[in-house]
Amino acid sequence: MNFEFDWVLAPSISIQAAEELQDVFFFNSNQKRYRTKIVKTIDKYGKPKVVVENNQITIRLDSDNLNQQTLFVVDKSNNNLLIGVLLYVKENDTINIIHLALNEAHQEYLNKYGYSVFNLIINQFARMLRNVKDIKFVKFQYNSLVVELEKISELL
């Protein structure tokens, strides 16, 4: 089966997606696998907190790191389904992905058809980053892997 993906990366989502956000980000069963790494990341960058402004939700870390950003991956063709949440920090010429939470049900569904939600999101994120001046590398916090931005698609 061939899918067309109409996914957008957005800095916030509608407040109507609050429950969906909780499921994807805070109650994700994959957190057990990464618990130790998540705790280390929180110690280094701060705890994530949900912020509501103008009927929109975003996630911010409770630290003074001004280079932290959140992107929500939303499927426009599927009633704005929340696909994933990506937290990252810009550190010099490197974007450090400090957390990526995926919609487990959607991930499982697409895996059956040979699609990796992780790869799709990272490739879309890398395309966006190529338009940002001075970004040369992407680091994946949980495994300390650092990849040249231009080589992301070769890796995945």
C-alpha positions in Angstrom: 0.0 0.0 0.0 1.3 3.4 -0.9 0.7 6.3 1.4 0.9 10.1 0.8 2.1 11.9 3.8 0.8 15.4 4.4 2.7 16.0 7.6 3.6 19.4 8.9 6.0 20.5 11.6 4.4 23.1 13.8 5.7 24.8 17.0 2.3 24.4 18.7 -1.0 22.5 18.4 -4.6 23.2 19.2 -5.7 22.9 22.8 -8.2 20.3 21.5 -5.3 17.9 21.1 -4.3 18.0 24.8 -5.4 14.4 25.5 -3.7 13.2 22.4 -0.5 15.0 23.4 -0.6 13.4 26.9 -0.8 9.9 25.3 2.0 10.5 22.8 4.4 12.4 25.0 3.8 11.6 28.6 2.1 8.2 28.6 4.1 6.6 25.9 5.0 3.0 26.7 8.4 3.3 25.0 9.5 5.6 27.8 10.4 2.5 29.9 13.1 1.5 27.4 14.7 5.0 27.6 14.0 5.8 31.2 17.7 6.2 32.3 18.5 8.4 29.2 15.3 10.4 29.7 16.3 11.1 33.4 19.8 12.2 32.3 18.4 14.5 29.6 16.0 16.1 32.1 18.9 16.6 34.5 20.8 18.3 31.8 18.1 20.3 30.0 15.2 20.6 32.4 11.7 19.1 32.8 9.2 19.4 30.0 6.1 21.4 30.8 3.0 22.0 28.8 2.4 25.7 28.1 -1.0 27.0 26.9 -1.2 30.4 25.1 -4.0 31.6 22.8 -5.7 28.1 22.7 -2.4 26.6 21.5 -0.2 24.1 23.3 3.5 23.8 23.2 6.1 22.1 25.4 9.0 24.0 27.0 11.7 22.9 29.3 11.9 24.5 32.7 15.5 25.6 32.1 17.0 28.9 31.0 18.1 27.3 27.7 16.8 29.8 25.1 17.8 27.5 22.2 15.3 24.8 23.1 12.4 24.3 20.7 9.5 21.9 20.2 7.9 20.8 17.0 4.8 18.8 16.7 4.4 16.5 13.7 0.7 16.7 12.6 -0.9 14.8 9.8 -3.1 17.3 7.9 -4.7 14.6 5.8 -5.8 12.7 8.9 -7.8 15.2 10.9 -4.7 16.8 12.3 -3.6 13.6 14.0 -0.6 14.1 16.2 2.2 11.8 14.8 5.0 12.9 17.1 6.7 15.5 19.3 10.3 16.5 18.7 12.3 18.5 21.3 15.6 19.8 20.3 18.3 22.3 21.3 20.6 24.3 19.1 24.2 24.0 20.3 26.6 25.9 18.0 26.5 24.2 14.6 24.6 21.2 15.9 20.9 20.4 16.5 20.6 18.0 19.4 17.4 16.1 19.3 16.8 15.6 23.0 13.5 13.8 22.8 11.3 12.3 20.1 7.9 10.8 21.1 5.9 9.0 18.5 2.2 8.1 18.3 2.5 4.4 19.0 -0.7 3.3 17.3 0.1 5.2 14.1 3.7 4.0 14.2 2.6 0.4 14.5 0.1 0.8 11.7 2.6 2.3 9.3 5.3 -0.3 10.3 3.0 -3.0 8.9 3.4 -1.3 5.5 7.1 -0.9 5.7 7.2 2.7 6.8 9.3 4.0 9.7 7.6 7.0 11.4 11.0 7.8 13.0 12.7 7.9 9.6 10.0 9.9 8.0 10.0 12.5 10.8 13.8 12.8 10.9 14.1 13.2 7.1 11.4 15.9 7.1 13.1 17.7 10.0 16.5 17.5 8.2 14.9 19.0 5.1 13.7 21.9 7.2 17.1 22.3 8.9 18.9 22.6 5.6 17.2 26.1 5.3 18.7 27.2 8.6 22.0 28.9 8.4 25.0 27.4 10.3 23.5 24.0 11.0 26.0 21.2 10.0 25.2 18.3 12.3 22.3 16.5 14.0 22.9 14.7 17.3 20.6 12.1 18.7 20.8 12.6 22.5 19.8 9.1 23.6 22.5 7.3 21.7 25.0 10.2 21.2 25.1 9.6 17.5 26.2 12.7 15.5 25.4 12.8 11.8 26.3 15.5 9.2 23.0 17.2 8.3 23.6 16.5 4.6 24.0 12.7 5.3 20.8 12.2 7.3 19.0 10.6 4.4 21.9 8.1 3.8 21.7 7.0 7.5 18.0 6.3 7.6 
